[in-house]
Amino acid sequence: MVSSPHEAMHRIFAQDPGLFARAMRPYGLDIAEPVSCTPLPTDVTTVEPLERRIDTVLRLTDPDGSDYLLVVEAQSSEDAGKQFSWPYYLGYLYAKHGVPPVLLVVCNKASTAAWAREPIRIGLAKRPTLTLEPLVIGPHNTAIVNSPEQAAQDIAITVLSAILHRDDEACPAILEALSKALHDLESVDEEQARCYTELTAQGLGKGRAGDIWRNLVAHDLSFFTSPLSEEIRDEGRAEGRAKGKAELIIQLLEHRGLQISPDDRARVTGCTDLGTLDTWFTRAITAATTRDVFTDEDRDEGLQS
């Protein structure tokens, strides 16, 4: 089932470990794509009664055999507590694994990204003992991928582009390009295509961009049997049943020669609650007038449905 956008912003790096290296190249960091990846526990709780969890931790191996830990944190807003928890996370992981950690902060707002880029300095103001400078990805430095050809070249980057630009005017074009690329991917690797479809839905969340993606999944990606596509199909079936029941109520009232006002007709055809429609249908069988079909409460529910 689709959950919060926060999850998708860090889970995508576990889905495609090479995404980190590719996402950093446009900004002057020549990082080799890993030859292996091992997900690590995200729990960094100590014996103290205080639970601490990182979003995603991956142990990546470079082609030359050297390892590092990719620590991915998803941020949708500023959090003053991170100036304390992020240094703790990195210190804990470095001490536990003996492998250098790299902090990547993924933000879906430019203002949050600007905040996350600020160095965290620990020690004397003029001579800090420790300086932490996170790598940051956000809408400000993530390319807009809006052609199917570009999307097909790197679908993970396109998913990230859609998630981080979900509030931009460019988002519909990104989603359309992504849906076409995923349609082609399905014939090669259906499981990968399904996973990216779900991650995109998760990252977009509720709202305009999420609605656009659901519409594309329902039509352009209708071949999927993923949780999202099944949810959309279930909704469609429920809407179809409601429409059919509403038509039966109208036909029954007309067959019995009862006058139906435009408001009552609109109330029936606009209702999507099957329970309410069942009640109206039962009343319509014996009602002396259409007014007898609806109570005041029914009228309110019908308008809200």
Phi, psi and omega in degrees: 000143182295133178238211192283151176301331180306317183297316184294327184294337177250332181295331183297334179285334173282327178295321180225089184301333179286349181301322181302311181297316182292324181289336182272340185301319180297348184248022172086007179257109181270087182253129181288144176291140184291152176263347175207159181214133177233112175296136180247159177302141181264359180277119178242032178287138176259193180291346178292148180283056180219116183276132177229132179223135175271155181291302179217137175229124180234135173264113184252144179243124177287164177301334179276002177094356180276144182252154168210161180258124175266115181254111184253125177240127176265129181232123176257352178202167179290146180214105183300334181293342181293337178293344176259319185284322181298312176301323179296314180304310185294318179297317179299311183294322180294318180291323183285317187256343182066025181235135183298130177269149177236125181265123175243123179251124181253122185237141178261010175225140181297322181294322177292322178296319178298319177296316184294334181286344181296127179297147174255116183249130181241126181127205179290145182302319182275343182213073182297141177284325183222132175236125180248122179238098182293149165278138187230132173241132179205185180296338182289334184230020177251124184298148174272113180260104188235021174231143180302327180294315177297317182298320182294331180292326179206092184291324180298317177298322181293319176299315178298320178299317180295317182294316185279344177251022186298336180263005182266159176295338182283348188300316180304321179293323177297315183294322178295317178297319181295317182297322179292320179294321179291327177299319178288322180296328185303325181288341181261314184213089185296322182295318177297316180299318180296317181297316180292327176298315180292318179299320179297313178300318180296317182289330180281328179065204179276155179123189187300311182296319178297321178294320178298316182294319178299322179293319179293319179297320182294334183248294185291331183243036186292350181282347183288148173244038182277167178305320181295312182295323177294321178298317179295318180295320178298318178297319180296319178296319179296318178297321179295318178295320180295318180297318180295319178295320179297319179296323179295320179298314180298315180297319180297314180296319179293320180296327180276001176077021180270138180284132181245118179289156177304322180295316180292323177298315179295324180296317181290310183290338180269354182277135179244002181271114184295325179298316178295317180296322178298318179297315180296321181297316179299317180293325183295338181294323185241357185298139177282328177221163177297335179297330180289345180285327187247135166265172178299322180294320178299321182297319179295316181295320181297322179291330182276339187295000000 
